[in-house]
Amino acid sequence: MFDQQLIKKYSKTFKAGSQIFSEGDFGREMYIILKGEVEIFRILDGKKSQLAVLKQGDIFGELAIIDKFPRSANAMALTDSIVLAVNSSAFESVILESKDFTKKIIKLLSTRIRRTNDIVLSIYKKDREDKIISALNSFYNIELAAKNIKIKGKIEKDKFLNYIETYKELNPKMAEQYLLDLKKQGKIELDGNIITLIDIDRRQKQSE
């Protein structure tokens, strides 16, 4: 995969049980496993939590040549291992040397970006849902105070959508989709123009 001269210049050997880097370290190298196995793990609440076991051809610590943040995990050689330690200045040489490596690093970074996007979208969705639930509780209490509630726990969807557009600056069409999601989660019932709030007694206590 790599020229012997490149391997000789940038390879490092680690005995089984040796720490390659620790969480919190500032590193300037990414690693490509030429031989052996490497464990990636974190220490959570004093306990070791294994994240991955990497083998020949795998890449780890790649963010070290992209940003200047501390390492987010630990890396330890599980067996006697040889790795190619690539810093930013050597990165171009390694890219030119191996098309396989270039493809792998592109795929790795693309996967990381996709995973980050999924996390951001999940947080955004949760935030929207929380705002819709809060608005449902607020609107119910307003309708209750105005004596517009004819049946406990039930509100009119079109009036609610008008309320969130006017007072909460939330898009009604988007809110309708989140209402469907909340229905699937069993947090509300939705029948035509009627929204039924589940466990309304608990909701009222939380909003008091």
BADO-454060 format. One record per residue: x, y, z of N, C-alpha, C in turn; residue in three letters. Coordinates in steps of 0.001 Angstrom, whole numbers, padded with zeros to 6 digits, always signed. Layout:
N
XYZXYZXYZALA/...
This chain:
208
+000824-001221+000000+000000+000000+000000+000851+001262+000000MET/+001924+001257+000773+002788+002423+000850+004223+002055+000487PHE/+004929+003025-000067+006333+002849-000402+007142+002595+000870ASP/+008126+001711+000778+008937+001360+001944+009660+002561+002530GLN/+010043+003481+001691+010730+004688+002173+009790+005536+003034GLN/+008525+005590+002596+007511+006338+003354+007253+005654+004696LEU/+007178+004344+004660+006963+003573+005892+008123+003765+006861ILE/+009326+003697+006332+010521+003859+007172+010557+005232+007829LYS/+010097+006232+007093+010170+007612+007591+009096+007913+008637LYS/+007885+007354+008458+006771+007768+009305+006185+006669+010201TYR/+006712+005458+010123+006134+004380+010933+006568+004456+012398SER/+005682+003988+013271+005970+003898+014697+005518+002528+015190LYS/+006249+001973+016146+005932+000661+016695+005459+000800+018134THR/+004384+000082+018469+003849+000098+019827+003677-001340+020316PHE/+004194-001610+021491+004023-002921+022109+002582-003092+022592LYS/+002146-004337+022694+000798-004608+023203+000617-003963+024569ALA/-000487-003239+024747-000763-002560+026011-000235-001140+026070GLY/+000512-000726+025037+001069+000635+025019+000003+001651+024622SER/+000030+002790+025277-000905+003868+024964-000358+004658+023780GLN/-001169+004816+022748-000755+005583+021576-001049+007062+021804ILE/-002240+007341+022301-002547+008691+022779-003685+008602+023784PHE/-003865+009669+024563-004879+009699+025618-005884+010805+025366SER/-007079+010609+025858-008118+011631+025756-007626+012916+026404GLU/-007795+014024+025699-007339+015318+026215-005991+015735+025682GLY/-005231+014782+025115-003930+015125+024528-004123+016029+023318ASP/-003135+016875+023084-003110+017653+021851-002200+016910+020874PHE/-002754+016475+019761-001969+015707+018797-001936+016389+017453GLY/-000928+016072+016694-000809+016619+015342-000621+015505+014330ARG/-000976+014279+014708-000790+013143+013822-002058+012297+013734GLU/-002314+011771+012556-003327+010736+012385-002574+009437+012150MET/-003253+008310+012305-002560+007026+012249-003241+006058+011277TYR/-002409+005302+010573-002876+004235+009699-002228+002949+010208ILE/-003052+001950+010496-002520+000703+011053-001919-000152+009934ILE/-000628-000424+010048+000062-001282+009088+000058-002735+009557LEU/+000053-002896+010880+000068-004238+011465-000465-004166+012892LYS/-001247-005198+013299-001722-005256+014677-003149-004776+014850GLY/-003533-004598+016118-004872-004145+016473-004784-003020+017493GLU/-005681-002045+017349-005696-000878+018231-007104-000700+018795VAL/-007181-000479+020094-008469-000245+020756-008676+001251+020959GLU/-009850+001717+020598-010251+003102+020853-011280+003063+021984ILE/-011047+003823+023039-011962+003781+024183-011998+005118+024913PHE/-013015+005257+025761-013132+006422+026645-013311+005929+028070ARG/-013026+006796+029012-013274+006511+030424-014487+007329+030846ILE/-015590+006646+031155-016826+007306+031549-017202+006877+032957LEU/-017302+007852+033862-017623+007570+035268-016652+006549+035866ASP/-015400+006688+035487-014369+005813+036037-014304+004432+035405GLY/-015175+004190+034401-015185+002873+033758-014786+002982+032299LYS/-014107+001967+031824-013655+001932+030439-014814+001576+029515LYS/-015002+002376+028476-016046+002126+027494-015404+001997+026112SER/-015425+000776+025581-014783+000526+024282-015627+001105+023149GLN/-014968+001857+022276-015648+002454+021131-015423+001657+019855LEU/-014209+001109+019698-013899+000353+018485-012606-000424+018661ALA/-012481-001512+017890-011222-002234+017758-010842-002156+016287VAL/-009719-001532+015998-009296-001279+014623-008177-002236+014216LEU/-008149-002549+012926-007162-003506+012423-006397-002934+011238LYS/-005587-003750+010620-004735-003329+009511-005544-002585+008439GLN/-005023-001416+008047-005678-000602+007033-006618+000444+007592GLY/-007006+000307+008869-007905+001287+009480-007162+002567+009831ASP/-007923+003655+009893-007382+004992+010175-008018+005521+011453ILE/-007236+006177+012291-007797+006804+013492-007015+008063+013841PHE/-007639+008908+014674-007000+010168+015076-006917+011186+013964GLY/-007795+011037+012936-007686+011868+011734-007977+013344+011963GLU/-008773+013669+013015-009106+015081+013245-007899+015905+013688LEU/-006837+015227+014104-005646+015941+014568-005016+016786+013471ALA/-005176+016376+012217-004587+017165+011133-005592+018143+010534ILE/-006819+018158+011097-007855+019062+010591-008122+020201+011571ILE/-008217+019876+012858-008461+020922+013853-007393+020872+014942ASP/-007524+021763+015904-006525+021847+016977-007124+021480+018329LYS/-008215+020747+018305-008868+020369+019549-008181+019159+020184PHE/-008339+018986+021487-007748+017818+022168-008377+016516+021675PRO/-007653+015422+021888-008164+014111+021512-009454+013833+022279ARG/-010432+013219+021601-011722+012951+022231-011817+011536+022792SER/-010759+010721+022611-010771+009344+023111-009333+008871+023311ALA/-009204+007656+023824-007890+007035+024032-007635+005990+022956ASN/-006372+005789+022611-005993+004731+021665-004876+003904+022298ALA/-005071+002580+022323-004085+001680+022926-003853+000480+022007MET/-002589+000068+021870-002265-001107+021067-002715-002368+021807ALA/-003596-003152+021175-004037-004412+021778-003008-005514+021555LEU/-002337-005427+020414-001255-006366+020089-000049-005539+019670THR/+001109-006178+019518+002255-005458+018972+001828-004869+017629ASP/+001964-003564+017495+001411-002883+016323+002407-001930+015682SER/+002265-001792+014368+003035-000810+013611+002039+000118+012934ILE/+002223+001407+013125+001314+002385+012523+002112+003415+011737VAL/+001460+003975+010743+002033+005095+010012+001503+006356+010668LEU/+002376+007171+011240+001978+008398+011933+002119+009565+010967ALA/+001006+010102+010538+000999+011121+009488+000624+012481+010069VAL/+001543+013434+010007+001217+014794+010433+000780+015601+009216ASN/+000420+016856+009425-000117+017668+008329+000880+017845+007192SER/+002160+017951+007515+003165+018148+006472+003371+016884+005635SER/+003138+015713+006244+003309+014446+005530+002036+014003+004817ALA/+000929+014647+005137-000370+014227+004615-000399+014220+003088PHE/+000134+015279+002479+000138+015380+001014+000927+014244+000386GLU/+002068+013911+000977+002898+012821+000451+002153+011495+000487SER/+001440+011260+001598+000707+010004+001743-000470+009959+000772VAL/-001141+011090+000583-002254+011175-000361-001774+010824-001773ILE/-000636+011397-002170-000099+011149-003505+000400+009720-003658LEU/+000827+009137-002562+001413+007796-002585+000362+006701-002758GLU/-000824+006897-002181-001808+005808-002156-003219+006279-002485SER/-003750+005792-003609-005124+006096-003981-006099+005436-002999LYS/-005738+004236-002527-006604+003534-001569-006770+004354-000301ASP/-005654+004920+000180-005710+005753+001379-006574+006982+001130PHE/-006399+007614-000043-007175+008809-000376-008666+008513-000351THR/-009061+007391-000958-010472+007002-000966-010975+006756+000451LYS/-010133+006095+001248-010544+005741+002605-010718+006978+003478LYS/-009802+007928+003363-009890+009128+004206-011085+009993+003794ILE/-011374+010036+002475-012539+010783+002002-013821+010147+002535ILE/-013887+008812+002462-015063+008093+002960-015218+008292+004467LYS/-014094+008237+005182-014122+008390+006636-014643+009765+007033LEU/-014121+010807+006377-014537+012169+006713-015984+012422+006281LEU/-016381+011833+005157-017770+011973+004702-018725+011340+005701SER/-018352+010167+006223-019178+009482+007220-019294+010317+008485THR/-018170+010912+008889-018175+011750+010099-019087+012963+009914ARG/-019026+013597+008734-019859+014763+008455-021335+014364+008443ILE/-021631+013205+007809-023007+012723+007752-023543+012446+009162ARG/-022694+011849+009998-023104+011541+011371-023365+012824+012151ARG/-022515+013826+011933-022697+015111+012610-024000+015778+012159THR/-024268+015706+010846-025510+016270+010327-026733+015589+010936ASN/-026667+014265+011076-027777+013511+011671-028020+013943+013119ASP/-026918+014170+013857-027036+014606+015244-027673+015994+015321ILE/-027222+016901+014434-027759+018268+014413-029253+018248+014083VAL/-029636+017436+013077-031045+017336+012692-031891+016748+013816LEU/-031324+015772+014522-032040+015155+015634-032280+016166+016753SER/-031258+016969+017060-031384+017998+018096-032422+019043+017675ILE/-032371+019427+016383-033315+020422+015867-034747+019903+015971TYR/-034930+018635+015565-036258+018033+015615-036775+017971+017050LYS/-035917+017576+017978-036315+017497+019390-036697+018885+019907LYS/-035939+019900+019513-036225+021272+019930-037590+021717+019408ASP/-037871+021402+018121-039168+021759+017535-040314+021057+018264ARG/-040110+019762+018518-041159+018990+019209-041423+019542+020606GLU/-040356+019887+021318-040511+020458+022657-041290+021772+022602ASP/-041023+022582+021559-041726+023857+021426-043204+023638+021113LYS/-043482+022627+020282-044881+022321+019964-045621+021845+021214ILE/-044981+020971+021997-045604+020474+023239-045860+021617+024215ILE/-044869+022504+024355-045030+023664+025240-046181+024554+024758SER/-046261+024737+023437-047330+025565+022869-048690+024910+023068ALA/-048741+023582+022952-050004+022868+023195-050498+023103+024614LEU/-049580+022995+025571-049942+023217+026976-050419+024647+027209ASN/-049682+025620+026630-050039+027032+026802-051395+027328+026187SER/-051603+026828+024969-052866+027083+024274-054036+026444+025021PHE/-053841+025238+025518-054900+024558+026269-055303+025396+027489TYR/-054306+025909+028210-054603+026705+029412-055320+028008+029065ASN/-054951+028609+027907-055623+029829+027455-057091+029531+027124ILE/-057303+028434+026386-058656+028031+026022-059481+027654+027260GLU/-058803+027035+028226-059481+026652+029467-059930+027896+030226LEU/-059048+028878+030300-059370+030132+031003-060493+030882+030297ALA/-060523+030777+028964-061578+031457+028185-062857+030646+028120ALA/-062838+029481+028772-063993+028578+028825-064406+028080+027436LYS/-063382+027881+026592-063630+027350+025254-063452+025828+025200ASN/-062997+025245+026301-062789+023794+026347-064112+023114+026686ILE/-064652+022411+025711-065932+021728+025927-065717+020315+026470LYS/-064648+019667+026009-064311+018327+026484-062872+018348+026976ILE/-062654+017849+028199-061334+017892+028820-060251+017290+027916LYS/-059173+018055+027748-058017+017552+027002-058083+017740+025506GLY/-059215+018300+025004-059378+018413+023555-059343+019877+023109LYS/-058564+020121+022037-058489+021464+021465-058644+021365+019950ILE/-059003+022491+019333-059189+022522+017881-057842+022784+017195GLU/-057522+021930+016231-056219+022022+015565-056054+023332+014806LYS/-057075+023768+014053-056909+024982+013250-056702+026213+014130ASP/-057394+026257+015268-057195+027380+016201-055801+027337+016811LYS/-055325+026120+017108-053980+025970+017669-052913+026399+016666PHE/-053071+026005+015401-052092+026375+014367-052062+027886+014157LEU/-053241+028510+014229-053306+029964+014125-052596+030618+015318ASN/-052772+030022+016494-052140+030529+017726-050610+030479+017633TYR/-050061+029352+017184-048593+029247+017153-047978+030129+016067ILE/-048740+030347+014987-048221+031237+013936-048203+032680+014422GLU/-049234+033057+015165-049368+034443+015628-048483+034756+016832THR/-048465+033835+017792-047785+034135+019060-046454+033397+019268TYR/-046226+032314+018582-045009+031537+018788-044055+031579+017591LYS/-044518+032230+016515-043718+032370+015294-043225+031012+014774GLU/-044142+030033+014804-043847+028704+014274-044658+028489+013000LEU/-044044+027859+012019-044699+027616+010749-045806+026566+010906ASN/-047057+026899+010563-048170+025959+010755-048005+024639+010003PRO/-047518+024700+008745-047353+023478+007961-046307+022563+008594LYS/-045221+023169+009069-044189+022389+009746-044743+021827+011058MET/-045527+022639+011753-046118+022212+013025-047044+021016+012819ALA/-047759+020990+011706-048653+019863+011414-047867+018564+011299GLU/-046683+018627+010679-045847+017432+010557-045376+016964+011929GLN/-045019+017916+012785-044574+017555+014133-045727+017002+014963TYR/-046933+017496+014707-048098+016939+015388-048288+015466+015005LEU/-048072+015142+013731-048156+013748+013280-047087+012891+013958LEU/-045885+013470+014111-044798+012749+014792-045158+012498+016254ASP/-045742+013507+016897-046143+013365+018298-047259+012327+018446LEU/-048120+012256+017433-049175+011240+017437-048560+009838+017374LYS/-047557+009671+016502-046882+008373+016370-046197+007978+017675LYS/-045709+008994+018405-045023+008740+019676-046000+008510+020827GLN/-047300+008676+020550-048320+008466+021578-048444+009613+022557GLY/-047932+010802+022170-047987+011946+023073-049276+012749+022907LYS/-049909+012615+021748-051210+013238+021512-052054+012274+020661ILE/-053352+012569+020576-054221+011890+019621-054699+012941+018630GLU/-054872+012528+017398-055242+013472+016345-056370+012862+015518LEU/-057520+013515+015541-058680+013003+014811-059339+014171+014088ASP/-059046+014267+012785-059580+015395+012019-059055+016715+012551GLY/-059969+017575+013007-059564+018884+013518-059397+018903+015042ASN/-059487+017731+015674-059414+017686+017130-058084+017070+017598ILE/-057369+017803+018441-056153+017310+019093-056516+016943+020518ILE/-056204+015719+020904-056449+015291+022285-055111+015188+023002THR/-054956+015941+024078-053725+015916+024857-053760+014721+025808LEU/-052713+013925+025754-052623+012744+026617-052165+013149+028010ILE/-052726+012506+029018-052344+012731+030419-052442+014216+030772ASP/-053606+014804+030534-053793+016241+030702-053624+016701+032151ILE/-053958+015846+033122-053806+016244+034529-052341+016510+034861ASP/-051454+015640+034363-050024+015830+034614-049524+017072+033897ARG/-050003+017315+032688-049605+018492+031923-049977+019776+032666ARG/-051191+019782+033222-051652+020972+033928-050813+021242+035178GLN/-050437+020175+035879-049606+020343+037075-048247+020903+036703LYS/-047685+020419+035554-046362+020886+035139-046373+022347+034739GLN/-047506+022819+034237-047572+024197+033776-047987+025166+034859SER/-048363+024665+036027-048786+025555+037135-047611+026256+037771GLU/
